[in-house]
């Protein structure tokens, strides 16, 4: 499984963005992006949603979750909605 820091750096580079450009789109500092990509810190779940939107990928891809985890998560969400 790919770590968030590696997935973030890979997806950012695939889109031709610098750390500075991504940071600007997210209204944060370049240093924050750098810290995420080195694994020094991790973004909040709310920030992960914004990152996924800016990189035009589903959150699950950014987190590199295996498909069976995604299916399980969808099942849990359906169960919760019935309660």
N, C-alpha and C positions, 0 to 999 in steps of 0.2 A: 504494500500500500504506500502510495506517495504521501509524504507529509505536506501539510498546508503550505509551509514555507517554500517547498520545491514546486508545488502546483502553482502557487501565486507567481513566482518568478518566471516559470515556463510560460504560463498563459499571458503574462504581461509582455514578455519578449515576442511571443507568437503574434501579438497584435501590434508590434512595432512601437510600443510605448516605453518611454524611459520611466524611472522611478518618479522623477519630477512631474512628468505629464500625468501619470496615474494619481499622484498626490494632489495635483491641482484639480482634477476631476472630482476627487473625493473631499476637497476642502480640508486637507490635512497637510502635514509637512512631509518632505521627501524622507526625512529621518525616520518617520513612523513606518513608511513603506520599507525602508532598509531594515529596520528592526524586525518587521514581520518576515522578510525574506531571509534573514540570518537566523531566525528562530529565537531571537532575544526576547520577543514578546509575541503575542497573538492578538489579532483583531477581535473585537466583540462580535457576537452573533449578528447584531444589527449592522455592524460595519461589513461583515462577510456578505450580507445580503446586498449592500451597496456595491461592494467590489464585484460580485457576480453580475450585477446589472451593468456596471461599466465595462466589464470584460465580455459581456454578452454570452454568459454561460449559466447553466443552472447551478444553484448552490451545491447540489450533490456532486457536480463535476469538480467544482472548486475544492470540495472536501475529499474528492476522489473516493467516494464510498462505493463499494461493490454493489452490483445490481440487486443481489438478494437482500442487502441492508435497506435499499431503497424500497423494495417491495414490502418488507417488514414494517418500515416506517409508514408507508401508505396504509397498511392494515391497521396499525395502531391509531392513526389519525381517524380512520373510519370508526373504529371502536369507541374512541373518545367522543366523537360527534353523536353517537347514539345515547350517551349517558346524560 
